[in-house]
């Protein structure tokens, strides 16, 4: 089935991939600086980019299936709206998803939090990003992420 929103979803997928790849560049830069014993100045922006890319991948899937996306950044709310078949393919732990649900909002406004900055479930948000990216590429273009990356011009 090709969605009537296919063109828009394809454009949105590019945008999601741009944030995802930007996160990888930031993490690589952060890793390089850590070896030089410099602070982790790129880590927070990387996590924000990963979180936002997860949101966009979810919205790509919802729009593809013509499901209302509403105005939310909550990953769990978006994930819950996915068709059962899609959620079954992604197979992400719902309890962990709830913990990650507000990462995009919470982590981009860390300076407002007077408590110690704590990042939990970083591996989980990264893993979620990979799962959602793969599913979005398969759904919109019938390709794996690697095939899409190699064949597309973005």
Secondary structure as GFF3:
##gff-version 3
##sequence-region A 1 154
A	DSSP	alpha_helix	6	35	.	.	.	ID=ss1
A	DSSP	alpha_helix	43	64	.	.	.	ID=ss2
A	DSSP	alpha_helix	75	81	.	.	.	ID=ss3
A	DSSP	alpha_helix	84	90	.	.	.	ID=ss4
A	DSSP	alpha_helix	94	100	.	.	.	ID=ss5
A	DSSP	alpha_helix	103	108	.	.	.	ID=ss6
A	DSSP	three_ten_helix	110	112	.	.	.	ID=ss7
A	DSSP	alpha_helix	122	141	.	.	.	ID=ss8
A	DSSP	alpha_helix	145	151	.	.	.	ID=ss9
###
